[in-house]
Each structure stands twice: as structure tokens, then as C-alpha cells.
Amino acid sequence: MRWAQQTIDWFRRFARRPVNRGKTTTGSDDEPSPGAQKNLQYDRETIAVMERCLQHHSLCIDGGAHRGDLLKEMFRIAPGGRHYAFEPLPRLARQLRRDFPDARVRQQALGKAADRAEFLHVENDPGYSGLKAREYDRPDPVIRTLSVDVVRLDDVIPREDQPAFIKLDLEGGEYDALLGAQGVIDRARPLIVFEAGARSTGRYGVSPSQLFELFDTKLDYRLTTMERWLAGQRAFDQDEFLAIYDAEFFYLGEPRGQ
């Protein structure tokens, strides 16, 4: 869920596969800002990871699907798969159902427990919307509170469905969504690409040490970046992850043994 129209226009002119996660970043009309460039890098890497790990019938889960740009790539790379899209904003969920009739679109937020909760819709930057306020990249967020259903992936993904890839871009709610998906992760052992950082995940009271412990101890996963994984480099140990945490904000979890 990321960035402004000027960045989208630049990407459409100069990149082969446009991805729009709906967040504002600043930059000139001819070149995206450093933050936008980082987001473009992450999206290219996400697509490259999917191209490498998915097969024709692979199943994917898109948490925080927004307008469906990465969902579109899931269908392109794995056209025979059953793909789930979770998007709590009503207008975007309707758009996803219209644009992706074969997707299992659920107008719900993801969390660690089933609930009904307030959801902060950032109307002038919907990509920043989430269950809690985060640090925003603009000084004037216009926030409207909605009431949404929160679900656990463990409760809504049937046992016969074995996801090969999970993407979580939840503006800080990724840790809680992972807690609510431990059963799915344990049985399917998917690759997991997720956002995390002090400005988002930290606002949920989650430290980088907690995040590393969840993957390392509870899930039996290794943590790395997509760039390192694509280059065949080893995963981080805890000290390395803590050192890199403020410099990156998208990570890849890989099950041990793969």
C-alpha cells in the first residue's frame, strides 16, 4: 500500500510492471524520491521472489491488497492457483471483487484474534490506513474511523489450502497477523514477505527482538531481505537483524530446511 500519483506516473513511464500500494512520497515529476525508489525496489523484489518460488497452481495470500497490483502479479505468475485478498476498506474491496472475480476477496483486517475493531482510514493517503495510528509521511493525514471485522488466517483459510506465499503489508499489524496465522504457517511453510519498522510495527508495541524471536523460535523460520534471498546470501542472525532493522522496512521469512 504505497505512494503518490507522481511516483506512479514515473513508474508507468519507465518501468515494465507498475505496482501501486497507495502511499504518498515526495519527489519531482521526472524522478521519484529516495523513499519512492526504495518502494519500487521492494515491489520489483516481491515480484522476483514470486516468480522464483511460485508454480502454476500455487496458492497466495495478499494481506493488505489495496488496489490489487501485487494480486495481479500473483494471478499472472500462478494462474491456476486460488488466491486470497484481504482488504478492509469497503471501496477497495469492491474494486478488487470487480477486477479479480476469481480471487477470494475478504473485506476484513487480519489480526491475532477474531474481533470487531476500529480501523483508521487515511482518506488522503489510504495506503497508510490500519488498525492503529502509525507515523505518517505527510503532515496532514485526514483520518476517518471505520468499524471492521478482524479475522485470524487460521480461522478463515481451509486446512486443505496450502499457501506457498504470503504477503503482509498492514501498516504495523503484521506481527499480530502472523500470531493469528501460526497454524497455516506451520502446515504449509510458505515464504512470507512482510513490512516492519519502528514507524509502523513499533506503534503496535512490537520490538525487532520480538519479531526475530517469533520467526526464529516459534515459527522455525530464517529472516532476511528479499535482496539477500534473491542473491543466495545467508539469512540474518539476531544481531544482524537488529542492526539492519532501521535501514530496511520489508523482510522475507523462509522456513528452515528449504
N, C-alpha and C positions, 0 to 999 in steps of 0.2 A: 504494500500500500504506500506508494511513494511518488512524489514530486510534481512540479508545476508545468503549466502548459508550454512555457517557453522551452523547457527541457525536453518535453515530449516532441515539440516541433523539431528541435535539433536532432533528436534521436531518429525521427522518421526521415529526415533528410539524409543522415549519414550512417545509420545502422540498418542491418538487414532484418532484424526481428524486433519491432518495437514492444516494449513492456512498460506498463503504466501502473504503478502501485498507488498513485494518487496523492503524494506528498509534495509540498512546496519546498523548493530550494531556489536560491538566487543565483543569477548569472546573466551574462549578456545574451543577446538574441542569437549570436553566432557560435557561442561555446558555453557548455554547461559549467556551473560552479564546481569546485572540488568535491563538494558533497554529492552533487548530482553525478559526477563522474564515478564516484565510489558506488553509488547505487546502480549505475549502468553496468559496472564491473560485476557486482553481485548477481544481477539478473542474467548476464551472459554466463556466469559461472553456474548458476542454478540450471539453466538450460543445458549446459555442457554436462553437468552431473547427471541429469535425467537422460540425456542421450547415451550416456555410458552405462547406466545401471538398469534402464527400463527395457522390457521386451514388449512384443506386440500386445499381449494380453495382461500386462502388469496393471495393478490397481494403485491409484494415487489418492491422497487426501490433501486438499488445499484448504488450510485453516487461515482465514482472513483473505478470502478470494478476491474481494474488491470487485473490479470490473472484469476479471477473468482472463487477464493476459497470460498468466502462467498456467491457468487451467487450459487455455487454448493450446499451449505447448504440450501439456500432458496428453491431450487428445491427438495431437499431431504425432508424438513420439510413440504413444501406446494406444492406437486407435481401437484396439479390441478390448481395452480394459474398462472396468467400471470405476468411475472417478467420483469422489465426494467433494463438494464445495460447501464450506461453512462461511456464511456472511450475515451478520445480524442486522445490517441496515436494510430496511424494507425495500427502498428503491433499487438498491444494488442487487438484492436477492431476486427481485422481479426481473431485472435485466439479465442476470445470469440464467434464470429459467428460460427466458426467451432466446438467448443467444446459444445456450448449450442444453437443448432438450434432452440429450442422453445423459447428462450429469445428474447426480443425486444432490440437488441443491437443498440445503437446510438453512433456514433463516434463524440461526442460533449462534450464540457465542460459546466458546469452548472454555472449560474450567475443570477444577478438581472435584466438584460436586454438582449434582443437578440442583438448579435453583431458578428463581426469578430475580433479576437484578437490574440495577440502573446501568445504563450504557451511555457514555458521553459521546455524542455525535458532534464532531467538529465540522460545522456546516461549511466553513470556508476553506477547509482542508480535510476532507473526510478520511484520508489515509491515516490520520492521527487518531481516529476515533478508537475508544477502548473502554473497558470496564472501570478503569481508573484514569485520573489525570496523569499525564506524563509531562516531561519538559518538551515544550513545543519550539519549533524553529521559526516561529513568527510571533510578533509581539501582540497580535490582535486576534487570537482564536475566538470564534463565535461558537459557543457550546450550547447544545440543546440536549436535555436529558430524556432518554427513552427507556422504556421498560422492556427487557428482552429475556428470552429463555436461555439459560446456561445449561449445557449438557456435557457429560463425560464421553469421550470417544469410546471408552469401554462399554458404555450403555447403548450406543447407537450404531456401532459397526458390528454387523453379524459375525459370529465366530467363523463362518465359512469364508469370509472375506479376509484375504491376506495381503495387506498393503505392502508394496515394495518401496514406496517413497511417501514421506510426509513432509509438507512444508508448513511452517507456522510463522506467521507474521501478524502478531496480535497486540502490538504496541505495549508490551510489558507483561502480557498474560501468558506467555509461552511456558513458563515454569509450572504454573497451575494446570495448564492444558496437558503437559507431559505427565503430571501426577495422575490426571484422570484418564490417561492412556496407557498405563503400565501393563495392563493385560494384553492389549493389542500389540504393544511393542514386544512383549515377552514371547508371544506366539508367532509373530510374523517377522520380527527382526528387520524392519525396514531401515533404509537410510533416512536420516532426519536432517532437514535444513531449517534453521530457526534463527530468529532475531533475538539479540540480547545485548543489554548495555545498561550502564548506570542511569541514563536518562529515561529509560523505559522500564526495563525489568527491575531496576533499583527502586523505582517508585512503588513497586509491589512488596518491598521489603526483602528482596532476594539478593543475596550476595553472590559474587562469582565463585566463591568457595562452595556455597550450597549447590550451585548449578553444576560444578565439576563433580561434586560428590554424588549427585543424582545420577549422572551418566556413568561415572566410574564404578560406583558401589551398588546402586540399586538396579540400574539397567544393564550393567556389564557392557558398556559402550566406551569407545575411544572418542575424544573430542579433537577436532582440527578445524581448519578453514577449508572452504571449497578449493581455493587456490592450491593449498598444500596437497589436498587429496587428489586433485586432478594431475598434479606433478609427481605423484607417487611418493611423496615425502611422509615421514612417520608422523604420528599424532602427537599432541602435546602431553607432557606430564603436567602435574598440577602447577608447579612453579611457572612453567612456560605459559600456561593458560592464563594465570593471574597477571602475568607481565604483559600479555597481549590484549587483555580484556578492554582497556580503554582505547585501543587503537583500531579495533575491528568491531563490527556490530552484526555480522552474520556468521554462523558457525555450522559445521557439519558433524553430526553424530553417526558413527559407524559401529555396528556390533562387532565385538571381538570374535575372532575366528574367521572373518571374511577377508 
